[in-house]
Amino acid sequence: MDGHRSAIRTAFRNGYTNKPVANHFLEVGHRLPTFRFIAIDHIPPPRRGGDRSKILLQREVFWTRKLNTLAPAGLNDQCSLLCFLEQR
């Protein structure tokens, strides 16, 4: 979320951006104090080890697809499925 906030501040300062969320704020005229987010999932650390980063990426893909947040319907410009592939 800090990355989004930083991108929005930079976009207002420079007058342009290539970041979808910041671009939305510029185009629509929102201000940074209106930026809100809410947690929709909780992933505890795996009890028996495992790659929590991979699990988090997989859940992000799940929610991106479930909530239909890929462009043009949403603000996500990409959704990589590589986190589902077995790495050697």
C-alpha positions as CSV (number, residue, x, y, z in Angstrom):
1,M,0.0,0.0,0.0
2,D,2.9,2.3,0.7
3,G,4.0,1.8,-2.9
4,H,0.6,2.9,-4.2
5,R,0.6,6.0,-1.9
6,S,4.1,6.9,-3.1
7,A,3.1,6.5,-6.8
8,I,0.1,8.7,-6.2
9,R,2.2,11.5,-4.6
10,T,4.8,11.3,-7.4
11,A,2.0,11.4,-10.0
12,F,0.6,14.6,-8.5
13,R,4.1,16.1,-8.3
14,N,5.0,15.2,-11.9
15,G,1.6,15.4,-13.5
16,Y,1.9,12.0,-15.1
17,T,2.5,8.3,-14.2
18,N,2.5,4.8,-15.8
19,K,1.1,3.2,-12.6
20,P,-2.6,2.3,-13.0
21,V,-3.8,3.3,-9.5
22,A,-1.9,6.6,-9.5
23,N,-3.2,7.3,-13.1
24,H,-6.8,6.7,-11.9
25,F,-6.3,9.2,-9.1
26,L,-4.9,11.8,-11.6
27,E,-7.6,11.2,-14.2
28,V,-10.6,11.3,-11.8
29,G,-9.2,14.0,-9.5
30,H,-9.1,12.0,-6.3
31,R,-6.8,13.1,-3.5
32,L,-4.5,10.9,-1.5
33,P,-6.6,11.1,1.7
34,T,-9.4,9.3,-0.2
35,F,-7.1,6.3,-0.8
36,R,-8.6,3.4,1.2
37,F,-8.0,-0.4,1.4
38,I,-9.4,-3.3,3.3
39,A,-7.9,-6.7,4.1
40,I,-10.0,-9.4,2.5
41,D,-7.9,-12.4,3.4
42,H,-5.4,-13.6,6.1
43,I,-2.7,-16.0,5.3
44,P,-0.9,-17.2,8.5
45,P,2.7,-18.5,8.2
46,P,2.7,-22.2,7.2
47,R,3.0,-24.4,10.3
48,R,5.4,-26.9,8.6
49,G,7.5,-24.4,6.6
50,G,6.9,-23.7,3.0
51,D,7.1,-20.7,0.8
52,R,4.7,-18.1,2.3
53,S,5.6,-15.6,-0.5
54,K,4.4,-18.1,-3.1
55,I,1.2,-18.7,-1.1
56,L,0.6,-14.9,-0.9
57,L,1.1,-14.5,-4.6
58,Q,-1.3,-17.4,-5.3
59,R,-4.0,-15.8,-3.1
60,E,-3.4,-12.5,-4.9
61,V,-4.1,-14.2,-8.2
62,F,-7.2,-15.8,-6.8
63,W,-8.6,-12.6,-5.5
64,T,-7.6,-10.6,-8.7
65,R,-9.6,-13.1,-10.8
66,K,-12.5,-13.6,-8.3
67,L,-13.1,-9.8,-8.0
68,N,-12.4,-9.2,-11.8
69,T,-9.9,-6.5,-11.1
70,L,-7.8,-6.9,-14.3
71,A,-8.0,-4.0,-16.8
72,P,-10.2,-2.9,-18.4
73,A,-12.7,-3.9,-15.7
74,G,-10.3,-3.0,-12.9
75,L,-7.0,-1.3,-12.2
76,N,-4.6,-4.3,-12.2
77,D,-2.6,-4.4,-15.4
78,Q,-1.2,-7.9,-15.0
79,C,-1.8,-11.1,-13.2
80,S,1.0,-13.7,-13.4
81,L,0.2,-17.4,-13.0
82,L,3.9,-18.3,-12.6
83,C,3.4,-18.7,-8.8
84,F,1.4,-21.9,-9.5
85,L,4.3,-23.6,-11.4
86,E,6.6,-26.0,-9.6
87,Q,10.1,-24.5,-9.5
88,R,13.2,-26.7,-9.5
